[in-house]
Amino acid sequence: MARSGRRTITINAPVFITSNKIAVWMDEDWMRDFFNWLSKNKFKISAMNHQQNKIKLTFVDAKDCTMFGLKYAGKKK
C-alpha cells in the first residue's frame, strides 16, 4: 500500500525483462484488465517503469497514489 505523500508505488505484475532490457508481458489479459481498471477508476499516471516481475507507477499527485494503493489492496482481497 502507498504511504500518504508519495507519488510512486511498485506492484507485482507478470512482466519479464529480457537480457537486452526489453519488457515482455507474460499475461496479456492481466495487463489489459489492469489498464482498463486504472482507466475506469480515473487514476492519472505520469510514468511507468518495468522491473522484473513488477511495475513502478508514478502518479500525477500523491492523492491518486494513496487512493490507488487503497483500492488495489481491496481489489486483491
NORLINMO-V27349 format. One record per run of one state. SS is the DSSP state (H for helix, E for strand, C for the rest). FROM is the first residue (numbers start at 1). TO is the last residue. Records with the same first field share a line. If there is no record, write none. Layout:
# NORLINMO-V27349
SS->FROM-TO / FROM-TO
This chain:
# NORLINMO-V27349
C->1-7 / 13-14 / 18-22 / 26-27 / 41-44 / 52-53 / 60-61 / 77-77
E->8-12 / 15-17 / 23-25 / 45-51 / 54-59
H->28-40 / 62-76
